[in-house]
């Protein structure tokens, strides 16, 4: 399978100079077949700095039973491919965690004010990854490799790129686009039988059409709201 540099097209945004370049996506969230809430993804580029915001909120009826309110704010320098700041808030039922992470020019970072060593800071988080993917020139069978920060830890992520077909007379409601499926998984994801799939539009720049997480507890789907 072909390997592609994850930064191939990030530099294109620098050609826009200092002008802000906002991208905003709204999603409907389902748990199985039941509407469960909404999600929002916003990117803004200014002076070579990417600022991203990703949030997911449970619907009012679900909040009466179980509250979901997660968000990530990230700041990422495009030219150097360097994550500058990552702020994550997790509120799921009675589970609450907050992470405020600052990345330095040295090999140290601060997580909630405490220093940690992170020698390899060629790293992204989920919002900056989603932006990077929207500007990546995909080819069927590509393998894309990333170093990802999530909350208080980091890991490697490899994605397989597959082109899936367009709707036809026999399959009028089938989706078309670039399907991205991880080739690697963490111990936690294996323990919970988690499977992650992302679907990006064929058109360029690509729009993140769907994010689907299949677990042993149920199926969660974030689908772009085109209403």
C-alpha positions in Angstrom: 0.0 0.0 0.0 1.2 3.5 -0.8 2.3 5.7 2.0 1.6 9.5 1.9 3.2 12.3 3.9 0.5 13.7 6.1 1.6 17.3 5.5 1.4 17.3 1.7 -1.2 20.0 1.4 -1.3 21.8 4.8 1.1 24.5 3.3 -1.5 25.5 0.8 -3.4 27.5 3.4 -0.4 29.7 3.9 -1.0 31.1 0.4 -4.1 32.7 1.8 -1.9 35.0 3.9 -3.3 36.4 7.1 -7.0 36.2 6.1 -9.2 34.1 8.3 -10.6 31.0 6.5 -13.5 29.5 8.5 -14.9 26.1 7.9 -17.9 25.0 10.0 -19.7 21.6 10.0 -22.9 20.6 12.0 -23.7 17.0 12.7 -26.7 14.9 13.8 -25.7 12.2 16.3 -27.5 8.9 16.5 -27.1 6.0 18.9 -28.2 3.0 16.9 -31.4 4.3 15.2 -32.3 6.8 17.9 -31.4 10.5 17.6 -29.1 11.2 20.5 -27.8 14.8 20.0 -25.7 17.0 17.9 -22.0 17.8 17.2 -20.1 20.8 15.7 -16.7 21.1 14.1 -15.2 24.5 13.3 -11.8 25.4 11.8 -10.4 28.9 11.4 -7.0 29.7 9.8 -5.3 33.1 10.4 -1.7 34.1 10.0 -0.7 30.4 9.5 -2.4 29.3 12.7 -5.2 26.7 12.7 -7.8 27.1 15.5 -10.2 24.2 15.8 -13.2 23.4 17.9 -15.0 20.1 18.2 -18.0 19.5 20.5 -20.7 16.9 21.0 -23.9 17.4 23.1 -26.7 15.0 24.0 -30.2 16.0 23.1 -32.5 17.3 25.9 -34.4 14.0 26.2 -31.2 12.0 26.6 -29.7 14.6 29.0 -32.6 13.7 31.5 -31.2 10.2 31.6 -27.5 10.6 30.8 -25.5 13.8 30.0 -22.9 14.0 27.2 -21.0 17.2 26.8 -17.5 16.8 25.3 -15.3 19.4 23.6 -11.8 19.9 22.3 -10.2 23.2 21.4 -6.8 23.1 19.6 -4.3 25.5 18.2 -1.9 24.2 15.6 0.9 26.0 13.6 0.6 24.9 9.9 4.0 25.8 8.6 5.9 23.8 11.2 3.2 21.1 11.7 3.3 21.7 15.4 0.5 21.5 18.0 0.6 24.5 20.3 -2.3 24.0 22.7 -4.9 21.3 23.4 -7.9 21.8 25.7 -10.2 18.9 26.3 -13.3 18.7 28.5 -15.1 15.4 29.1 -18.5 15.3 30.8 -20.2 11.9 30.3 -22.7 11.1 33.0 -20.9 11.2 36.3 -17.5 11.1 34.6 -15.8 14.5 34.4 -12.2 15.2 33.3 -10.5 18.4 32.0 -7.1 18.6 30.3 -5.2 21.8 29.5 -2.1 21.1 27.5 0.6 23.5 26.3 3.4 22.4 23.9 6.8 24.1 24.1 9.7 24.5 21.6 11.7 22.2 23.9 11.0 18.5 24.6 8.6 19.3 27.5 4.9 20.0 27.7 2.6 21.1 30.5 -0.5 19.0 31.3 -2.7 20.8 33.7 0.3 22.9 34.8 2.6 19.9 35.3 5.7 19.3 33.2 6.0 16.1 31.1 8.7 15.0 28.7 7.6 14.6 25.0 10.6 14.3 22.8 8.6 13.9 19.5 6.3 16.9 19.2 5.5 16.3 15.5 2.0 15.6 16.7 -1.7 16.4 16.0 -4.9 16.1 17.9 -8.3 14.9 16.6 -9.5 18.4 15.4 -6.3 19.2 13.6 -6.3 15.7 12.1 -9.8 16.2 10.7 -8.6 19.4 9.1 -5.5 17.8 7.7 -7.6 15.0 6.1 -9.9 17.5 4.4 -6.8 18.8 2.5 -5.1 15.5 1.8 -5.1 14.2 -1.8 -6.4 10.6 -1.3 -5.6 7.6 -3.5 -7.3 4.3 -3.2 -5.1 2.0 -1.0 -3.1 4.8 0.7 -1.8 4.3 4.2 -1.7 7.6 6.2 0.4 7.7 9.4 -0.1 10.1 12.2 1.1 10.8 15.8 -2.0 11.8 17.8 -2.4 13.5 21.1 -5.7 12.9 23.0 -6.2 14.5 26.4 -3.2 13.5 28.4 -1.5 10.8 26.2 -0.5 10.1 22.7 -0.2 7.3 20.2 0.3 6.2 16.6 -2.5 6.1 14.1 -2.5 4.4 10.7 -5.4 4.9 8.4 -6.3 2.8 5.3 -7.9 4.9 2.5 -10.6 3.3 0.3 -12.8 4.8 -2.4 -16.4 3.5 -2.1 -18.8 3.6 -5.0 -21.5 6.1 -6.1 -25.3 5.4 -5.8 -26.8 3.4 -8.6 -30.2 2.1 -9.7 -29.6 -1.1 -7.6 -28.2 0.9 -4.7 -29.9 4.4 -4.8 -29.1 5.3 -1.2 -25.6 4.1 -1.0 -22.9 6.6 0.0 -19.9 7.6 -2.0 -16.6 9.0 -0.7 -13.3 8.2 0.8 -13.6 5.8 3.7 -10.8 5.9 6.3 -10.3 2.9 8.6 -7.6 2.6 11.2 -5.1 -0.3 10.7 -3.9 -0.1 14.3 -5.8 0.0 17.6 -5.1 0.7 21.3 -5.5 -1.8 24.1 -8.5 0.1 25.4 -10.2 0.0 22.0 -9.5 -3.7 21.6 -10.9 -4.4 25.1 -14.2 -2.6 24.1 -14.3 -4.0 20.6 -14.3 -0.5 19.1 -14.3 0.1 15.4 -13.9 3.5 13.9 -14.8 4.6 10.3 -14.7 8.1 8.7 -16.2 9.1 5.4 -14.9 12.1 3.5 -16.4 13.6 0.3 -14.9 12.9 -3.1 -14.9 16.6 -3.8 -11.8 18.6 -2.8 -11.3 20.0 -0.3 -13.0 17.0 1.3 -15.8 17.4 3.8 -16.0 15.0 6.8 -19.4 13.5 6.0 -19.6 10.8 8.7 -17.8 9.5 11.7 -19.0 6.1 12.9 -17.9 4.3 16.1 -19.1 0.7 16.5 -18.7 -0.7 20.1 -20.0 -3.7 22.0 -22.4 -1.3 23.7 -23.9 0.1 20.4 -23.3 2.1 17.3 -22.7 5.9 17.4 -22.9 7.8 14.1 -22.1 11.5 13.5 -23.6 12.4 10.1 -23.2 15.8 8.4 -26.5 17.8 8.8 -27.4 19.0 5.3 -30.8 20.2 6.2 
